[in-house]
């Protein structure tokens, strides 16, 4: 009876973790191609739990310069990679959202650098990466895409930047379409004497209007926020800044107290501003960010806390190491934690984080780019973390009760289940072997290191009954994982 209850509990536990647990990782090698320069702009987790990244791909020889979509599983394995080439010059996929029918809507910019023309487009892509339809918006102005949102009444709202070729200043571009890309209205908002570059868009609660944030430059750069009604008319606009310092905004979100958070840069330092409901600054802080950083994206969680990522060409310098940053604040701006993400591969110069999203396990998925000293010179970067920002390499490999052994397995556990005493058999001798046992939360609970062998006895009798993962490393390089069941 005890054995029946144990295996019943085991099956329930496996099913629970298959639904709830996801893999945390920090990768660039599973997605990028040594012949291409790849950049991740935005990332979402779709209805089925997969991650979809929109970005840009350029070949090393310059013959290819296209939009790029990558879809990966929850453990980081690539499902498909798709390139979208709409012009003879440059196509960039700036943003992506999941449609009500579970397909994807992608916002992009097509540019011809020879004649200096750029236009916005939206593309509907099915779950297999196949284009369903494509809609390009061609107007006399030179236009750049930033963000797309789907309203509660099933409309697409697009934010961009529009500039007449003969002028030095540009204006806010807003476009509204139906879910098939048919134009409802297009609005150019701004003054001919002020450069208005708004890069962040959020649909207000109950589809009451649109919140946009960015930077205005009458003389120097200032942060700005505007509320737009559903017909594209400005309800109010607020600009904050002074004549002594340039400040820039990249991202904005509405807060639960009906105020706003803006993230960006002041001088050469990343910065956050909290605004009240009228757009007036309540507080601001750099949170100790070093020079040459910018807050790229900010989001508010359901408990009113705030999460942001930083990015720049000189991303978060720490001595000679440049790292990505994800940080969390409480609603009053007090730092709760910050996590740095080092390069996953050697030969890296710089790392940029460009966009992130919440995940179903209350963690975060982040995308960006890594600049290398050797091919591939640009690698699309993808980081999955838990709710505390941890990017451990622990994954949920528990797919069923039976051990999955095959002829290609390097490692076999005998016996399994066991009481904590077990033997690991390897099909060949491995040098500088390290074995690490993790529990289902990813915490290291037992380990051993051997110089040269193909049969090892490991004593982990202090472990409680449960399910664990044994990882094998050779010369600190990950080789293979196996499920371990402790039953005393």
C-alpha positions in Angstrom: 0.0 0.0 0.0 2.9 2.4 0.8 4.4 1.8 -2.6 1.1 2.5 -4.3 0.7 5.7 -2.4 4.2 6.7 -3.2 3.9 6.2 -7.0 0.4 7.9 -6.9 2.0 10.9 -5.2 5.0 10.7 -7.6 2.7 10.9 -10.7 0.8 13.8 -9.2 4.0 15.6 -8.4 5.3 15.1 -11.9 2.1 16.4 -13.5 2.2 19.4 -11.1 5.7 20.3 -12.1 5.1 19.7 -15.8 2.3 22.3 -15.5 4.0 24.8 -13.1 7.7 24.5 -13.4 9.7 25.9 -16.3 13.4 26.0 -17.2 15.6 28.9 -16.2 18.4 29.5 -18.6 20.9 31.9 -20.1 21.6 31.1 -23.7 22.7 32.5 -27.0 24.2 29.4 -28.8 20.9 27.5 -29.4 19.4 30.3 -31.5 22.1 32.1 -33.4 23.9 31.1 -36.6 27.6 31.8 -37.1 26.8 33.1 -40.6 24.3 35.7 -39.3 24.2 38.7 -36.9 21.0 38.2 -34.8 19.3 40.7 -32.4 16.3 40.1 -30.2 14.0 43.1 -29.8 10.9 41.8 -28.0 9.8 38.5 -26.5 6.4 37.1 -25.4 5.2 33.8 -23.8 2.3 32.5 -25.9 -0.8 30.6 -24.8 1.0 27.2 -25.1 3.9 28.4 -22.9 6.4 28.8 -25.8 8.6 31.9 -26.1 8.5 33.9 -29.4 11.1 36.5 -30.1 10.9 39.3 -32.7 14.1 40.8 -34.0 16.5 41.4 -36.8 19.0 39.2 -38.7 21.9 40.3 -41.0 24.3 38.0 -42.7 28.1 38.5 -42.2 28.6 39.3 -45.9 25.8 41.9 -46.0 23.7 40.0 -48.5 20.8 39.5 -46.0 19.1 42.1 -43.8 15.7 40.8 -42.7 13.2 40.5 -40.0 13.6 37.6 -37.7 11.2 35.5 -35.6 12.4 32.7 -33.3 10.1 30.3 -31.4 11.5 28.2 -28.5 10.2 25.7 -26.0 10.1 26.4 -22.3 13.5 24.8 -21.8 15.1 27.0 -24.5 15.2 24.5 -27.3 14.5 26.1 -30.7 11.2 25.1 -32.4 11.6 27.2 -35.5 13.5 30.2 -36.9 12.0 32.3 -39.7 13.3 35.2 -41.8 11.0 37.8 -43.4 12.4 39.8 -46.3 10.0 42.5 -47.6 12.5 45.0 -49.2 15.7 45.0 -51.0 17.4 46.7 -48.0 16.5 46.4 -44.3 13.5 44.8 -42.5 13.3 44.9 -38.7 10.6 43.2 -36.5 10.3 45.7 -33.6 7.4 44.2 -31.6 5.2 41.2 -31.3 1.9 40.3 -29.6 -0.3 37.2 -29.5 -3.7 37.6 -31.3 -7.0 36.3 -29.9 -6.9 33.4 -32.3 -3.4 32.5 -30.8 -1.5 33.6 -34.0 1.1 36.4 -33.7 0.9 40.0 -34.9 4.3 41.5 -35.7 5.1 45.2 -36.1 8.1 46.2 -38.1 9.9 48.8 -40.2 11.1 48.4 -43.8 14.0 50.8 -44.7 15.8 51.6 -47.9 19.0 53.3 -46.9 19.9 54.2 -50.5 17.0 56.6 -51.0 16.4 57.2 -47.2 12.8 55.8 -47.1 11.3 53.8 -44.2 7.7 52.6 -43.7 5.8 50.7 -41.1 4.2 47.3 -41.6 2.2 44.7 -39.6 2.3 41.0 -40.4 0.1 38.1 -39.1 2.1 34.9 -38.5 0.5 31.6 -37.6 1.9 29.3 -34.9 4.1 27.4 -37.4 5.8 30.6 -38.5 3.9 30.9 -41.8 2.7 34.4 -42.9 -1.1 34.7 -43.1 -1.2 38.3 -44.3 1.0 41.4 -44.6 0.0 45.1 -44.5 2.4 47.9 -45.3 1.6 51.6 -44.5 3.3 53.7 -47.2 3.1 57.5 -46.9 5.3 60.4 -47.9 6.8 60.7 -44.5 9.8 58.7 -43.2 8.3 56.4 -40.5 9.6 54.1 -37.8 7.7 51.5 -35.8 8.0 51.1 -32.0 5.1 49.3 -30.3 1.8 47.5 -31.1 -1.0 46.7 -28.6 -4.3 44.8 -29.0 -7.3 46.6 -27.4 -10.1 44.9 -25.5 -12.5 45.7 -28.5 -10.1 43.8 -30.8 -8.4 46.7 -32.5 -4.7 47.0 -33.2 -3.0 50.2 -31.9 0.4 51.1 -33.4 2.9 53.7 -32.1 5.6 55.1 -34.3 7.6 58.1 -35.3 7.0 60.2 -38.5 9.4 62.7 -40.0 9.1 64.7 -43.2 12.4 64.4 -45.1 12.9 68.2 -45.4 12.5 68.8 -41.6 14.8 68.2 -38.7 12.0 67.3 -36.3 9.5 64.5 -36.2 6.1 63.7 -34.7 4.1 61.0 -32.9 2.5 58.5 -35.3 -0.6 56.6 -34.1 -2.4 54.0 -36.3 -5.5 52.1 -35.5 -6.6 49.0 -37.5 -8.9 46.1 -37.2 -7.5 42.6 -36.5 -7.1 42.0 -40.3 -4.9 45.1 -40.6 -7.5 47.3 -42.3 -6.9 51.0 -41.5 -9.4 52.7 -39.2 -7.4 55.9 -38.7 -3.9 57.3 -38.8 -2.9 60.4 -36.8 0.2 62.5 -36.8 0.5 64.4 -33.5 3.0 67.1 -32.8 4.5 70.5 -33.4 6.7 71.5 -36.4 9.2 73.1 -34.0 9.5 70.3 -31.5 10.9 66.8 -32.0 8.5 64.3 -30.4 9.7 60.7 -30.2 7.3 58.6 -28.2 8.4 55.0 -28.0 6.2 53.3 -25.4 2.4 52.5 -25.7 -0.1 51.1 -23.2 -3.8 50.8 -23.5 -5.6 52.2 -20.5 -8.0 50.1 -18.4 -11.3 49.3 -20.0 -10.0 50.7 -23.3 -10.6 54.3 -22.2 -7.7 55.6 -24.2 -4.0 55.2 -24.9 -1.0 56.1 -22.7 2.2 57.0 -24.7 5.5 58.1 -23.3 8.8 59.2 -24.7 11.1 62.2 -25.3 10.4 65.7 -26.6 13.1 68.1 -27.7 12.2 71.8 -27.9 15.9 72.7 -27.2 17.2 69.9 -25.0 15.7 66.5 -24.4 12.9 66.0 -21.9 10.6 63.1 -20.8 7.0 63.4 -21.9 3.7 61.6 -21.3 0.4 61.9 -23.2 -3.1 60.5 -22.9 -4.8 59.9 -26.2 -8.5 59.1 -26.6 -9.7 56.1 -28.8 -10.2 58.5 -31.8 -6.6 59.6 -31.7 -7.1 63.0 -30.0 -4.8 64.3 -27.3 -6.5 64.6 -23.9 -3.5 66.0 -22.1 0.3 66.1 -22.4 2.9 66.7 -19.8 6.7 67.4 -20.3 9.2 67.3 -17.5 12.8 68.5 -17.7 15.1 71.4 -17.4 17.6 73.3 -19.5 20.7 72.0 -17.8 20.5 68.2 -18.6 19.2 66.0 -21.4 16.9 63.3 -20.2 15.3 60.5 -22.3 12.4 58.1 -21.9 12.3 54.6 -23.4 9.4 53.0 -21.6 6.2 53.9 -19.6 3.5 52.1 -17.7 0.5 53.1 -15.7 0.5 52.4 -12.0 -2.3 51.1 -9.8 -2.5 54.5 -8.1 -3.4 56.0 -11.5 0.1 57.5 -11.9 2.9 56.5 -14.2 6.4 55.0 -14.2 8.9 56.2 -16.8 12.3 54.6 -17.4 15.1 56.0 -19.5 18.3 57.9 -19.1 19.5 61.1 -17.5 22.9 62.2 -18.9 24.7 58.9 -19.3 23.0 57.1 -16.4 19.9 54.9 -16.3 17.0 56.5 -14.5 13.4 56.0 -13.2 10.7 58.6 -12.7 7.4 58.2 -10.8 4.7 60.6 -12.0 1.3 61.3 -10.4 -2.0 61.2 -12.4 -1.3 64.6 -13.8 2.2 63.7 -15.1 4.1 65.6 -12.4 7.2 64.0 -11.1 6.8 62.6 -7.5 10.3 61.0 -7.2 13.1 59.9 -9.4 16.2 57.8 -8.8 19.2 56.2 -10.7 19.4 53.2 -8.2 23.2 53.2 -8.4 23.3 52.4 -12.0 26.7 53.0 -13.5 27.5 55.3 -16.4 26.4 54.4 -20.0 23.2 52.6 -19.1 19.6 53.2 -19.9 16.4 51.7 -18.5 15.0 49.9 -21.5 11.7 48.6 -20.3 9.6 48.8 -17.1 6.5 46.9 -16.0 4.4 46.8 -12.8 3.4 43.5 -11.1 0.0 42.8 -9.6 1.3 43.5 -6.1 2.2 47.0 -7.2 6.0 46.3 -7.3 8.0 47.4 -10.3 10.4 45.4 -12.5 12.8 46.9 -15.0 15.7 46.0 -17.3 18.7 48.1 -18.3 20.4 48.2 -21.7 22.9 50.2 -23.7 26.0 49.9 -25.9 28.0 50.0 -22.6 25.6 47.9 -20.6 26.3 48.0 -16.8 30.0 48.1 -16.5 31.5 46.1 -13.7 35.3 46.4 -14.0 36.0 44.8 -17.4 32.7 42.7 -17.4 29.5 44.1 -18.9 26.4 42.5 -17.8 22.6 42.6 -18.1 20.4 43.8 -15.2 16.9 42.9 -14.0 15.8 44.7 -10.9 12.7 44.9 -8.7 11.4 47.8 -6.6 8.5 48.2 -4.3 5.7 50.7 -5.1 7.6 53.4 -3.3 10.8 53.0 -5.3 12.8 51.0 -2.7 15.1 48.4 -4.2 14.0 44.9 -3.4 16.6 43.0 -5.5 18.7 43.3 -8.6 20.2 40.4 -10.7 23.0 40.6 -13.2 23.4 38.2 -16.1 26.9 37.4 -17.3 27.8 36.3 -20.8 26.9 32.7 -21.4 29.8 32.2 -23.8 33.4 33.4 -24.0 34.7 36.1 -26.4 31.9 38.5 -25.5 32.3 42.3 -25.6 28.9 43.8 -24.8 25.4 42.7 -23.9 22.2 44.5 -24.4 18.8 43.7 -22.9 16.0 45.0 -25.2 12.7 43.6 -24.0 11.1 41.3 -21.5 7.8 39.7 -20.5 6.2 38.0 -17.5 5.9 34.2 -17.6 3.2 31.9 -16.4 5.4 30.6 -13.5 5.7 34.2 -12.2 9.2 34.5 -13.7 10.6 36.6 -16.5 11.8 36.0 -20.1 14.3 38.6 -21.4 15.8 39.0 -24.9 18.6 41.1 -26.3 21.9 40.8 -28.1 25.4 39.8 -27.3 28.3 41.3 -29.2 31.2 38.9 -29.8 34.8 39.2 -30.7 34.5 36.2 -33.1 31.7 34.8 -35.4 28.8 35.1 -34.8 29.6 38.7 -34.0 26.0 39.4 -32.9 24.1 36.7 -31.0 20.4 36.8 -30.1 20.3 36.5 -26.3 17.6 34.9 -24.3 17.4 34.7 -20.5 14.7 32.9 -18.5 14.5 33.6 -14.8 12.3 32.7 -11.8 10.3 35.2 -9.8 13.5 36.4 -8.0 15.5 36.9 -11.2 17.6 33.7 -10.9 18.8 32.4 -14.2 20.1 29.0 -13.1 20.5 26.3 -15.7 18.2 23.9 -13.8 15.3 22.6 -16.0 12.3 20.5 -15.4 13.3 17.3 -17.1 10.6 15.2 -15.2 8.3 14.1 -18.1 7.1 10.7 -16.8 7.7 8.2 -14.1 9.7 5.7 -16.2 13.4 6.3 -16.6 14.2 7.3 -20.2 17.4 5.3 -21.1 18.7 4.9 -24.6 21.8 3.8 -26.5 23.1 7.4 -26.6 23.0 8.0 -22.9 26.4 8.7 -21.4 25.1 8.1 -17.8 23.0 5.4 -16.1 21.9 5.4 -12.5 21.8 2.1 -10.6 19.5 1.4 -8.8 16.9 4.1 -9.4 14.8 4.6 -7.2 17.3 4.3 -4.4 17.9 5.4 -0.8 20.6 7.9 -1.6 23.3 5.4 -2.3 23.7 4.7 -6.0 26.2 4.0 -8.7 26.7 6.1 -11.8 27.9 4.1 -14.9 29.4 6.0 -17.8 29.8 4.5 -21.3 33.3 5.9 -21.4 36.0 7.3 -19.2 35.4 11.0 -18.6 38.2 13.4 -17.4 37.6 15.9 -14.6 34.1 14.7 -13.9 31.7 16.7 -11.7 28.3 15.4 -10.6 25.8 17.8 -9.1 22.4 16.8 -7.7 19.6 19.4 -7.7 16.2 19.4 -6.1 13.0 20.4 -8.0 13.5 24.0 -7.1 17.0 24.0 -8.8 18.9 24.1 -5.5 22.2 22.1 -5.3 21.9 19.4 -2.6 24.7 17.0 -3.3 27.9 16.8 -5.4 31.0 14.9 -6.1 34.2 15.4 -8.3 36.3 12.5 -9.8 39.4 12.8 -11.9 39.1 9.8 -14.4 36.6 7.0 -14.1 33.5 5.4 -15.7 31.9 4.0 -12.5 31.2 6.2 -9.5 29.4 5.6 -6.2 27.6 8.6 -4.8 26.4 8.9 -1.3 23.5 11.3 -0.9 21.7 9.6 2.0 20.9 12.9 3.7 18.4 13.6 0.9 14.7 13.2 1.7 12.3 11.1 -0.4 11.6 12.9 -3.6 12.6 13.6 -7.2 16.0 15.1 -8.1 18.1 15.9 -11.1 21.7 14.6 -11.5 23.8 16.7 -13.8 27.1 15.6 -15.3 29.9 18.0 -16.2 33.3 17.3 -17.8 35.9 20.1 -17.4 33.1 22.3 -16.2 31.1 21.7 -19.4 27.6 20.3 -19.1 27.2 16.8 -20.6 23.9 15.2 -19.5 21.1 15.1 -16.9 19.2 12.2 -15.4 16.2 12.0 -13.1 16.9 10.5 -9.6 14.2 9.2 -7.3 15.0 8.8 -3.6 12.7 6.3 -1.9 13.7 5.1 1.6 
